[in-house]
Amino acid sequence: MGFRNWSIARRLFAANLVFVLLLTAGVGGAAFLDAKSRSYAQAGQRMVTLASSIADNPLVVQAAGTADPSATLEPYALRVTADAGADFITIMAPDRTRWTHPNPAQIGKQYIGTIAPALAGRTFTETTAGTLGPSVRAVAPVKDAAGTVVALVAAGVTVSNLDVALNAQLPSIAGFAVVMLLAGALASWLLGRYLRRVTLGWGPEQLARLFVYYDSVLHSVHDGLVLVDGRGDLVMYNDQAAVLLGIPTRRERPGIPALSELNLTPSLAQLLSSGRRAEEELHLTDTHLLVVSQQPAVEPGPSRRGRQRSVGSVATLVDHTELQALDDELRSSKTLADALRAQTHEHANRIHTMVSLLELGRTEQALEFATADLAMTQQLADDVLNTVDEPVISALLMGKISQASERGIELRVRVDGGGAAGTLSAHDAVTVLGNLIDNAMDAADAGALPRWVEVFLDTTAAGTLLRVSDSGPGLDAEAAERLFHKGYTTKGADGYGRGIGLALVQQAVRRLGGTLTVRSTPGAEFTVALPPLPRTTSNPQKETDHGR
């Protein structure tokens, strides 16, 4: 297996092991050299003391003044050498002539070594080779009463003997080095095992390639991807997620912001920080309808306890805003189709009535019936078209009027101003007005007779006001508080809501910079206030009541 295929753990273990070996060798060598230096220094200091003590002995001064100093000093030097544990004590004349030596054959010969500092009256140490081999020695001057140097004393130990003493310390130094090596190897193995687990046994080149591939995939997909770690902190997100969540992309803002710094809706922030499993949950932001799925990210291998360990979560964000817009358009088309179907049904009944009158020969009554039906139908269209300037809103209201009539509900439309012309786009009109009327008709169905829904639109210089009320059973405090939560619905005999419709209404109103309020009257009354129009038109108040 080549080095490039080694995992990070194996590489670190090998590198750390080599480092520990080098460190152990370095520390061991340094310890040995330090012990040797201290041993030599201690030996030198001991020889200084010994040489100085002999030089201060009056016996040496007296013997130096005799004709045969060796006769007195040789026995004395041998005795002190044995007692002090030195290898040699040489007492000599200032001209280097030895008076004493462990080897009697060397007496009378020249001393080998430096004596100049001692002749100057100073005691010194040196390591040099002599007749007994390399040695650590101290040389001290012997002075008479007048301070004149009359002799020199050299005391020393051979290097070989020092090395023998030093070698006795080698086992402890070697033991310390072995302990360091074993401790370093154990630390390397534990660290390698940890890295093997967290890197899945992959090498740095493989991890680098994987990062490039994954980063490319992350930014090439059309869905938003958000990665959150086990502590609930944001780890990574792609460009599409930044667009959907309304946050800066990684190119616009280096670094990863904290999840708490993002302007997320409470429900979406709670989902991402919790890390819980989610399957296609709907979440609304100010500008998008998102379908969010979240799965925990787990390590591929089992943990020590046999369970997979979660390291965070991965959330996918799918934008359903355009799909919801298509759904709104489809609902609008369905509303108009239902209205046409109802009108076709009513028209067929009226045609049958007129045909029957003609067959009975009652021509005048048939003409009066047809004229009255035409006048009523034309009045319905004129009332809506003349009061509402926006064609989409007019068409929507016409369809809702027919739909309400078919369901036995009276839909009242009252308009002041231009009916929100220019304020609501076709999409927003279907979302806001269509959902409010649908919910109001559902509520009226659950209420007692007479069933009615009232729509009021007012456009003034102060803005546009849209109010939808119904004759339903009303709202309790809990339902009113949760009414605009995504997915909340109380359709049935007791309340309101279509799960996503009112949440979409609130999203659209918030995007337009308006407000949405609800109160029980004792039915329900929804009020939408939108910002002022760039220009307003004033039309006289017109009211149309249409019903079954």
Salt bridges, closest charged atoms under 4 A:
ASP34 OD2 - ARG38 NE 2.85
GLU205 OE1 - ARG11 NH2 2.77
ASP215 OD1 - HIS219 NE2 3.39
ASP215 OD1 - ARG250 NH1 3.28
ASP229 OD2 - ARG231 NH2 3.64
ASP233 OD2 - ARG231 NE 3.83
ASP239 OD1 - HIS219 ND1 3.59
ASP239 OD2 - ARG251 NH1 2.49
GLU261 OE1 - ARG253 NH2 3.04
GLU281 OE2 - ARG276 NH1 2.81
GLU281 OE1 - HIS283 NE2 3.07
ASP286 OD1 - ARG510 NH1 3.24
GLU299 OE2 - ARG309 NH2 2.58
ASP319 OD2 - HIS288 NE2 3.99
ASP328 OD1 - ARG331 NH1 3.71
ASP328 OD2 - HIS427 ND1 3.78
ASP338 OD2 - LYS334 NZ 3.16
ASP338 OD1 - ARG341 NH2 3.97
ASP373 OD1 - ARG350 NH1 2.80
GLU406 OE2 - ARG341 NH1 3.14
GLU410 OE1 - ARG412 NH2 3.58
ASP428 OD1 - ARG511 NH2 2.91
ASP438 OD2 - ARG331 NH2 2.54
ASP438 OD1 - LYS400 NZ 2.44
ASP442 OD1 - ARG407 NH2 3.15
ASP442 OD2 - ARG498 NH1 2.18
ASP445 OD2 - ARG407 NH2 2.19
GLU454 OE1 - ARG412 NH1 3.95
GLU478 OE2 - ARG482 NH1 3.78
GLU525 OE2 - ARG467 NE 3.70
GLU525 OE2 - ARG519 NE 2.85
